[in-house]
Amino acid sequence: MNNDPDFASEWKGRVLLQITGEPTEKPMAKQMDVDPDVVGLAQKAAELKKYSIIAQAGQAVALPSHKAYHIQITVGGKRLLFAPFAQKVPSNYKRYDRHDQEEFEMPYVDCHDFDKVIVHLMDGDTPVCFFKDDIANYVDPNPAMQWHSFLPDLSVKKVKKPDQVGQFSFRLSLHDVSANGPIVFKDYDAWKKKVPKRSNPVKIRAYVYQCRDLPAADSNGTSDPYVKAWDVGTAKKQTSVVEDNNNPLFYECIELDYEVVDQADLESYPPFIFDIYDYDDDLFDSTPDFLCRAIVEPEDCSIIMQKDFEECKEHGQKDCNMCAHLLAEIPDTPRWHPCYFSPGTPRCGEILVSFAVADHDFVFPQQYKAVDLRAKVNFRDFEVNMLVLGLRDLASPGILPVKKAFVNFNIKSLVPPNGPAVKNIQTEPTAPGSNPTLNTTMKFGIPLPTDPLYCPRLACTVYDCIFKGWSQP
């Protein structure tokens, strides 16, 4: 067995047991012969049965490095190994072939007795990431291709962090020949077509508007977030850094290089992957802190294809200069997508984003850095009045009790980049204790979106005024 079963992705062997119990007043340890009827049942369960299997490892993206990782699928004791297609330029995007139908014999009662399907990302002979699922999800002879997230194999510890693992797609079918007779998988639509050897390069534009409810990474209860997008290239594709904000506004366009099997079929696209980090420039630790990841399925997002925006509907011509200002290549309504630290963990934020897809050599009306997303959002000037009544049940982070608390409102976080200059506002630290009554009216003017979809979150932080202007959150 593995030394650390909590982290193990694969057991080293299996044992077949039957355990029975009966009440007794005087428990004792004793050894006795097994009942012949029980032996007969065990022998029957250990009889070899015939099964048929077919599998296809599709694509793998955002892998730990540019190495030629193999994918290994294990079903019971049956292992299938997939080598990646050759690449002219190595990248952390890989494509794989199909393992044709094969019959084999194993001593399992039925398909469900196989229990788990285990998929490993292999660095040579070493499994660095894994995925596990119930075999019950793989007995359909006509399965769809599904995307899944790898997890770091902590029993190996070559990959440790959730932002270092990738996504992969595969499908698999297992059939009980002994119980249900022979099967020809290629009679089903899922297995009829050959796996294409080549992929098609496309250009993706990701329009990143904002994030909200991100985790705090700094001691003041905020983060300095930026969004990094994955693509097949080697250059970094990321937004600018927004300081001291868990609800950052970006309003930026990122241009991505992708490879897809069928440009017209969004289901064949790899997912769009956004990693959100907290920027650090400390003297002793300048490594960005990973906050969360958003995985956006292309068929379940706000996306527009080249055929829908390259020709002007009003004037009936391509590359219409008269209508370039309408930004037809930007979808009218982006969507919010959840972020997670790792698969299976609670949601820790959201990202508002939309996409445009075009041929890899298509020239957009504007350079991506010149795209002004604010032009797609209707803003209006508002006069805001807030009545701050008081605070209750405050707790000091230190050993001293709360002295004079005040609230700081992050008004700057409500304004997009290059927006009007505004100042943060705060209440006065006058009332003492952990339950201060403030009764303060705060007023400020600010441009805000008229559509609630784009409305930013107002963040506020409570500080304790300790001594002569010194304060702590």
NUNU-554457 format. One record per residue (C-alpha): z, x, y; residue in one letter. Coordinates in steps of 0.001 Angstrom, whole numbers, plus 500000, padded with zeros to 6 digits. Each point is the difference from the previous one (the first is absolute). Layout:
REM NUNU-554457
ZXYA ...
***
This chain:
REM NUNU-554457
500000500000500000M 499655501042503617N 503134501574501442N 500089497498502860D 498996496560498674P 500436498293503388D 497145502088501397F 497944500241496833A 496482498592499992S 499470500394496260E 502289500121496963W 499499502826497531K 499644497993496799G 501183496619498705R 502334498816497244V 499922496634498216L 503462498443499549L 501538496688499034Q 503603499528501122I 502238497167498812T 503652499255500692G 502766497849498522E 503605499309501097P 502787501909498290T 503747500441500573E 500010503636498902K 496963501875501257P 499156503077497969M 497201502520499752A 498245499894496651K 496643500773498454Q 498219497621497685M 496587499362498542D 497605497811501935V 499286496598498508D 496637500057498125P 498837496917501923D 500575501861503264V 498113503015498620V 497108497701499125G 499880498604503528L 500047503515501444A 497188501121497716Q 497933497007501045K 500577500797503676A 498922503604499368A 496668499081498393E 496966501392501779L 497978497411501901K 496622500367501627K 499546499717503768Y 497087500386502383S 500308501471503489I 497772500626503017I 500980501322503434A 498559501116503305Q 501712502155502608A 498235499107503228G 500992501794503212Q 503015501943501243A 500779500542503689V 502594501789502152A 500854502327497116L 502558502821500461P 497278502648500488S 496309500767499443H 500540501113496401K 497830498589497207A 502682497644498699Y 499391498239496685H 501306496526499224I 501692499394496656Q 500634496478498693I 502503499629497163T 500313496804497962V 502617500425497288G 498988503314498440G 496337499666501006K 498949502254502885R 496801499810502033L 499119502846502370L 497616499614502959F 498488502949501856A 498854499563503618P 496344500085500965F 498880503320501466A 500198500338503806Q 497992502248502302K 502896500055502441V 503482499615498411P 502140497232501496S 502986497845499099N 497585497203499052Y 498849499897496358K 497799497772497853R 500145499696496235Y 497962498730497043D 500604497485497218R 501440500580496538H 497749498004497708D 501305497578497395Q 501938501653497206E 501842498689496928E 503235501579498798F 502908499226497667E 503692499933500891M 503151498396498515P 500545497336502656Y 500615496336499139V 497594498776502709D 498644500977503428C 503226499024501759H 501937502397497772D 498332502900501864F 502330499078502879D 498800502232502866K 496841501489501444V 500719503371501634I 497538501685502351V 500510503633500962H 498393502086502712L 499538503319498229M 499996503426501651D 498665501914497026G 502451499190497203D 502758498938502397T 500538496342500981P 500866499963503717V 499905496238500711C 500124496903497848F 499620496223499869F 501456497628497401K 499148496376499256D 500476497417497237D 497346499919497287I 499852496215500399A 497876500564503116N 497316501826497989Y 499076497696497117V 497297498171501990D 496562501077498680P 498415499386503424N 502397501634502503P 499434500659503694A 500383503450501498M 503490500254501518Q 501497502472502484W 503484501404499416H 502357502522501590S 501113503139498227F 503656501031500092L 501270503588500072P 501059501210496554D 503468501248500934L 500527501435496534S 497248502512500878V 500710500255503768K 496586501353500962K 499485496975502261V 503203498687501572K 499183497827503031K 498373496542500045P 497447501051502650D 498712502726497668Q 498934497658497211V 496763498057499962G 498398496752498993Q 497733499514497010F 497985497237498363S 499445499332496337F 499474497284497416R 500816499907496318L 499629497577497099S 501876500139496684L 498986497758497084H 501749499338496666D 497162500356497468V 502236499410496963S 501194496620501298A 496983498771501987N 496984501719498503G 497580502450501609P 498914499843503669I 497131501408502057V 501399500686503474F 496557500574501516K 499246496326499485D 502386499350502916Y 499024500375503664D 502730502545500712A 498462502513497579W 496258499244500173K 499031502213502949K 499924503756499776K 502311501941502294V 497951501305502956P 500073503784500253K 499534500091503771R 501878498387502867S 498733499045503457N 501461501485503211P 500949497478502688V 501612500161503411K 503153497968500567I 501591499289503342R 503662499031499884A 501260498234503132Y 503751500637500084V 501756497712502481Y 503701500372499303Q 502852500208497512C 503295498156499955R 503418500214498353D 499569503628498932L 503026501883498626P 502058502164502339A 499793503708499246A 501859501448502994D 503701499945500856S 499399497735503012N 498820497163497734G 496275500428500701T 497024501986498742S 497066501861501539D 497320498438497794P 496335500704499473Y 497541498633497443V 498004502254497690K 497015498457498202A 498557501274496718W 496316500760499479D 497898502293497797V 499692502675502674G 502293502918500737T 500577499422503737A 503156498165501051K 499361496417501087K 503006498706501908Q 501169498216503126T 501946501513502854S 503821500118499885V 502027497225501655V 503467501260500877E 503309498179499443D 498556496788498648N 500297498086496726N 497341497521501191N 497281502358501297P 496809498851501742L 497004502233499257F 496795498097500858Y 497962502834498478E 496873500312497873C 499843502419497054I 496657500844498381E 500132500608496239L 497608501381497382D 500020498008496766Y 498094499991496719E 499368496669498281V 498151498816496917V 498292497028501688D 500005499756503793Q 499448496229499915A 502852499351497533D 503415500381501636L 501733499744496617E 498434503348499029S 501560501758503022Y 503090502184499717P 502954498581501937P 500638501019503595F 503157502122500065I 502158500541503092F 502997502327499887D 502441499685502886I 502049503035500988Y 502716500891502460D 498908502982502094Y 502488502868500253D 499752503093502174D 503494501365499412D 500407503763500062L 501351500185496455F 498174497012498453D 496581498978501254S 498917498235496789T 499050496337500620P 502201497450498239D 498155497493497812F 500942496450501000L 497802497669497943C 496514499293498670R 497658497040500447A 497417499374497273I 497313497614501243V 497582498410497534E 496480499876501538P 499351496501498666E 503246498720501516D 499854501220503596C 498228499397503300S 496716501844499514I 496445499760501337I 496860501413498367M 497141501764501760Q 497547497158499394K 502322497677501930D 500248502061503197F 497002502350500275E 497629497253501149E 500743498132503207C 500053496263499237K 499242499101503600E 496970502240500532H 498930500489496370G 499760503792500120Q 501845502982498574K 502033502361502209D 499919497543502881C 501156501858503106N 500563496757501892M 502643498859497516C 501658503313499109A 502957499109502224H 500829497015497756L 501233502390497258L 498405497920497242A 500829502748497476E 503721499199500363I 501240496946498052P 501369497296502286D 503310499638498168T 501836502871498258P 502607499381497302R 503548501151499344W 500534501943496763H 503366500972498467P 501257503579499685C 502208501388497218Y 501758503301499457F 498856499977496366S 498812497357497495P 502717497517499099G 502184500713503033T 500756497454502766P 497561499568502863R 500692502400502863C 497541499076502718G 496527498619500652E 496744501240501507I 497439497957501976L 496501501250499249V 496343499007499524S 496899501811498733F 496250500456500408A 497651501369497298V 496662501700500667A 497538502444498436D 501226503589500129H 497274500873502531D 500409496882502155F 500633500661503685V 502505497607501550F 499465498889503623P 503075502004501046Q 501683503156498778Q 503104499027498060Y 502286501775502480K 498500497954502844A 500629496608498384V 502402497949502134D 501684497530497664L 501839498423502922R 496669498470501032A 500197497806496861K 503437498674500971V 500658497590502860N 502921501201502156F 501805498111502774R 502725501029502435D 503394498468499250F 503296499952501890E 502791500287497441V 503606498888500576N 502695500756497438M 503612498886500104L 502130502486498062V 503263498215499231L 501912502603498018G 500502502037496843L 502210499381496998R 501564501993497156D 498746503404501115L 501027503003497908A 500176503578501194S 498126502617497908P 502732502529500821G 503780500137499768I 500608498571503489L 499898496241500629P 497238498389502046V 500679500584503684K 497319498466502262K 496871498774498267A 496666499318501681F 496546498896498795V 496780501933500601N 496769497951499792F 496911502011499046N 497505498369502390I 497606502940499611K 499483499020496363S 498359496730501106L 497138501748501812V 496921501382498168P 498993503633500538P 498521500639503453N 501459496683501156G 501878499438503262P 503028502170500680A 503294498201499311V 503624501074499716K 502628499203497411N 502920497920501249I 503648499848498993Q 503196498103500673T 502947501648501743E 502828501534497909P 502876498115501573T 501693497765497407A 502239501929497541P 500562499453496280G 497953498996496960S 499375496420501240N 498877500443503620P 498845497043502094T 497045501109502136L 498581496855501708N 497103501981501452T 496534498778500974T 497171502467499395M 496601499544501656K 496735501867499600F 496253499415500278G 497613501068497245I 496500499212498611P 500215498415496550L 497411498657497515P 499457496249500151T 499389499868496229D 503297500198498021P 498193502112497357L 500080502995502341Y 503357499401501670C 502129503167499741P 503673500150499033R 502568500738502676L 502431502600498682A 503476500381501416C 502692502565499252T 503722499693500665V 501683503124501354Y 503637500828500629D 500785501727503275C 502526502633498916I 500784502192502983F 498359500687503387K 496485498922499048G 500135501200496373W 499006497284497564S 499236499530496307Q 498091497264498150P 
***
